[in-house]
Amino acid sequence: MHLLIDGFRGDGEKMKDQGFVYRFLDMFPSEIGMNKISEPHVTTYHGPKEEDWGVSGFVLIAESHISIHTFPERAYVNIDVFSCKDFDHKQALTQIRETFSLDQVKHWVIGRGLDYSSPKSGAAVTRGQARGVLSGVN
């Protein structure tokens, strides 16, 4: 399952705080039933346009990863939660909305890896079938 979030009109002070973003990535996985397997990596980026700066971060979880990119001057954030197992995406969305004080959220939930949910089902797929799945060709 892949939850993609675009958050608008959030708290710019939280979005510019590298420590806040680190703590979010450190705590959030366990709050949604995931297992963190690395410390978060967080950095501040300053682009060629002054308003394009922000804080970006990433944490590996046993189930895959969680990433975030903030744009404090725009009060905008992108967050991806990618997991090879199902999770309560509504709960995750509510927590993210509250954490960053977002007024508006657009989100998408994409089923990913569902054909490979058990070792037996993954082993039964031939190489040609796997190519078709990846390229969208049947």
Secondary structure, DSSP 8 states (H G I E B T S, - for coil): -EEEEEEES--HHHHH-HHHHHHHHHHHHHHTT--B-S--EEEEE--SSGGG-EEEEEEEETTEEEEEEEEGGGTEEEEEEEESS---HHHHHHHHHHHTT-SEEEEEEE--SGGGSSHHHHHTS-HHHHHHHHHT--
